[in-house]
Amino acid sequence: MTGRPTLAVVGATGVVGSVMLQILSQHADIWGEIRLIASPRSAGRKLAVRGEEVEVVALTEEAFDGVDIAMFDTPDDIAARWAPVAASRGVVVVDNSAAFRMDPDVPLVVPEVNPHAARVRPRGIVANPNCTTLSMIVAIGALHAEFGLRELIVSAFQAASGAGRAGVDTLRAQIAMVAGTELGTAPGDIRRAVGDRTGPFPEPVALNLVPWAGEVREEGWSSEEMKVRDESRKILGLPDLKVTATCVRVPVVTTHSATVHARFQDEVTVDRAREILATAPGVVLFDDPGAGEFPTPADVVGTDPTWVGRVRRNLDDPAALELFVCGDNLRKGAALNATQLAELIAADRLRSRF
């Protein structure tokens, strides 16, 4: 790497890719060229980044010539095929898909929690965690560093944008269908009105909650729930951590939320927990229910931190805390964390030259 590094954004035309370009335009400009890569059908489009129009190029091996770091936001199968191709050409890949997260030779990194892990990358790839995990793990990591985490029980309320552009389009279309009606007052009336227009969801999401996200896994668990378990263990370096997750799709466009029951090694106090959260990088403590202050998706959307409220000690277990957290699943939950990783790797590679 000579001079300012070249960054590629692979999947630049997608929902998360567009947020990556926004964030790159907002952060300190450490990059030389920013190359935009997407499928051949998107080649030739022009997208704005750093105040300039940049033409999208097709995803080919040659597209990575001269690239130092590449952020991938593509489907799992595309990442599984192309991330190793980029890495074989000397590119450090930051991958937002699920293709490599649990690979023992690929670090799974959150800069506020385990930045050191990004330095050891045998395959030349660093994985970005799932958006649900990222919506809570910065706050949980800060508490773990102080108290020592033993168990997590999480109920995650996932926004429609977690299912991509199709999820957002489906929610907005369904809202238009039910607006101004009396739907939601009789069994099955919303389902009949929506018909088969459920998009990526198994049931209507407007005026509804859907207690399912992801693919079917063993014994009734979903892939999204298993990601919370597996990824939390890997990021925190706690392979035997007890984790239970239930994922629910909710009629929110963007921003995941979660209730978190966190049990620690020893007795905890709310005052100390609040001190930790109030000073933790990437966390905003917003917690005064008496004044109506607690995070909600409507307030958190478009912001970078993990927002935490409703901090309480469990009434029956002095070693456990109850929290409510919100995080924008397109920013910290995807594009921001990937950008932070790319910036971290660029800084490390630059330091290694001197």
Backbone hydrogen bonds, N-H to C=O, Kabsch-Sander energy under -0.5 kcal/mol:
donor,donor_aa,acceptor,acceptor_aa,energy
7,L,33,E,-2.5
8,A,69,I,-2.4
9,V,35,R,-2.8
10,V,8,A,-0.6
10,V,71,M,-3.2
11,G,9,V,-0.6
11,G,37,I,-3.0
12,A,9,V,-0.7
12,A,37,I,-1.8
14,G,11,G,-1.6
18,S,14,G,-2.3
19,V,15,V,-1.3
20,M,16,V,-2.5
21,L,17,G,-1.9
22,Q,18,S,-1.6
23,I,19,V,-2.7
24,L,20,M,-2.7
25,S,21,L,-1.5
26,Q,22,Q,-1.0
26,Q,23,I,-0.7
27,H,23,I,-2.4
30,I,28,A,-1.1
32,G,5,P,-3.3
35,R,7,L,-3.2
35,R,33,E,-0.6
37,I,9,V,-2.8
37,I,35,R,-0.5
38,A,57,V,-2.1
42,S,39,S,-2.0
43,A,39,S,-0.7
43,A,40,P,-0.9
44,G,56,V,-2.7
45,R,42,S,-1.9
47,L,54,V,-2.6
49,V,52,E,-2.5
52,E,49,V,-1.6
54,V,47,L,-3.0
54,V,52,E,-0.6
56,V,45,R,-3.4
57,V,36,L,-2.8
59,L,38,A,-1.6
60,T,58,A,-0.8
63,A,60,T,-0.5
64,F,61,E,-1.6
65,D,62,E,-1.9
67,V,64,F,-2.0
68,D,6,T,-2.1
69,I,6,T,-1.9
70,A,92,V,-2.5
71,M,8,A,-2.9
72,F,70,A,-0.6
72,F,94,V,-2.9
73,D,10,V,-3.0
79,A,75,P,-2.4
80,A,76,D,-2.9
81,R,77,D,-1.4
82,W,78,I,-2.9
83,A,79,A,-2.4
85,V,81,R,-0.6
86,A,82,W,-2.5
87,A,83,A,-2.7
88,S,84,P,-2.3
89,R,85,V,-0.7
89,R,86,A,-1.2
90,G,87,A,-1.8
91,V,86,A,-1.9
92,V,68,D,-2.5
93,V,91,V,-0.6
93,V,124,G,-2.6
94,V,70,A,-3.2
95,D,93,V,-0.6
95,D,126,V,-2.7
96,N,72,F,-2.2
103,D,100,F,-1.5
106,V,103,D,-2.1
109,V,107,P,-0.6
109,V,127,A,-1.8
113,V,110,V,-2.3
114,N,110,V,-2.3
117,A,114,N,-1.5
118,A,115,P,-1.4
119,R,116,H,-1.6
120,V,117,A,-1.2
121,R,119,R,-0.7
123,R,105,D,-1.1
124,G,121,R,-2.0
126,V,93,V,-3.1
127,A,107,P,-3.0
128,N,95,D,-3.1
134,L,130,N,-2.5
135,S,131,C,-1.4
136,M,133,T,-1.5
137,I,133,T,-2.5
138,V,134,L,-0.6
139,A,136,M,-0.5
140,I,136,M,-2.1
141,G,137,I,-2.9
142,A,138,V,-1.6
143,L,139,A,-1.9
144,H,140,I,-2.7
145,A,141,G,-2.0
146,E,142,A,-0.8
146,E,143,L,-0.6
147,F,143,L,-3.0
148,G,144,H,-1.9
150,R,263,R,-3.5
151,E,263,R,-1.8
152,L,242,K,-2.8
153,I,261,H,-2.2
154,V,244,T,-3.2
155,S,259,T,-2.2
156,A,154,V,-0.5
156,A,246,T,-2.8
157,F,257,S,-3.5
158,Q,156,A,-0.7
158,Q,248,V,-3.0
160,A,252,V,-3.2
161,S,253,V,-2.3
162,G,159,A,-1.6
163,A,160,A,-2.2
164,G,161,S,-1.9
167,G,163,A,-0.5
167,G,164,G,-0.6
168,V,164,G,-1.6
169,D,165,R,-2.7
170,T,166,A,-2.2
171,L,167,G,-2.2
172,R,168,V,-2.5
173,A,169,D,-2.2
174,Q,170,T,-2.4
175,I,171,L,-2.5
176,A,172,R,-2.0
177,M,173,A,-1.6
178,V,174,Q,-1.9
179,A,175,I,-1.8
181,T,178,V,-1.7
189,D,186,A,-1.9
192,R,188,G,-2.3
193,A,189,D,-1.9
194,V,190,I,-2.5
195,G,191,R,-2.4
197,R,194,V,-1.7
198,T,196,D,-1.2
201,F,198,T,-2.1
208,N,205,V,-1.5
210,V,249,R,-2.6
212,W,210,V,-2.4
217,R,221,W,-3.1
220,G,217,R,-1.0
221,W,218,E,-1.6
223,S,215,E,-2.3
224,E,213,A,-1.0
226,M,222,S,-2.1
227,K,223,S,-2.0
228,V,224,E,-1.6
229,R,225,E,-1.6
230,D,226,M,-3.1
231,E,227,K,-2.7
232,S,228,V,-1.7
233,R,229,R,-1.8
234,K,230,D,-1.9
235,I,231,E,-2.9
236,L,232,S,-2.2
237,G,233,R,-0.8
238,L,233,R,-2.4
241,L,238,L,-1.9
242,K,150,R,-1.4
243,V,241,L,-0.6
244,T,152,L,-2.1
246,T,154,V,-2.0
248,V,156,A,-3.1
249,R,210,V,-3.4
250,V,158,Q,-2.4
252,V,250,V,-2.4
256,H,327,G,-2.0
257,S,157,F,-2.0
258,A,325,V,-2.2
259,T,155,S,-2.2
260,V,323,L,-2.5
261,H,153,I,-2.8
262,A,260,V,-0.6
262,A,321,L,-2.6
263,R,151,E,-2.6
263,R,261,H,-0.5
264,F,319,A,-3.2
265,Q,147,F,-0.9
265,Q,148,G,-1.9
266,D,147,F,-0.6
268,V,318,P,-2.7
273,A,269,T,-2.1
274,R,270,V,-2.8
275,E,271,D,-2.0
276,I,272,R,-2.3
277,L,273,A,-2.5
278,A,274,R,-2.6
279,T,275,E,-1.1
279,T,276,I,-0.6
280,A,276,I,-1.0
283,V,280,A,-1.6
284,V,306,T,-2.7
286,F,284,V,-0.7
286,F,308,V,-3.1
288,D,293,E,-2.8
291,A,288,D,-1.7
292,G,289,P,-1.8
293,E,288,D,-2.4
294,F,292,G,-0.7
299,D,296,T,-1.3
300,V,296,T,-2.0
301,V,297,P,-2.3
303,T,300,V,-2.0
306,T,282,G,-2.8
307,W,305,P,-0.6
307,W,326,C,-2.9
308,V,284,V,-2.8
309,G,324,F,-2.7
312,R,310,R,-0.6
312,R,322,E,-2.2
314,N,320,A,-2.6
320,A,317,D,-1.9
321,L,262,A,-2.8
322,E,312,R,-3.1
323,L,260,V,-2.3
324,F,309,G,-2.4
325,V,258,A,-2.7
326,C,307,W,-2.2
327,G,256,H,-2.5
331,R,328,D,-0.6
333,G,328,D,-2.3
334,A,331,R,-2.1
335,A,330,L,-1.8
336,L,331,R,-2.5
337,N,331,R,-0.9
338,A,334,A,-2.1
339,T,335,A,-2.3
340,Q,336,L,-2.9
341,L,337,N,-2.2
342,A,338,A,-2.4
343,E,339,T,-2.5
344,L,340,Q,-2.4
345,I,341,L,-2.7
346,A,342,A,-2.4
347,A,343,E,-2.3
348,D,344,L,-2.2
349,R,345,I,-2.6
350,L,346,A,-2.1
351,R,347,A,-2.3
352,S,348,D,-1.9
353,R,349,R,-0.5
353,R,350,L,-1.0
354,F,351,R,-1.6
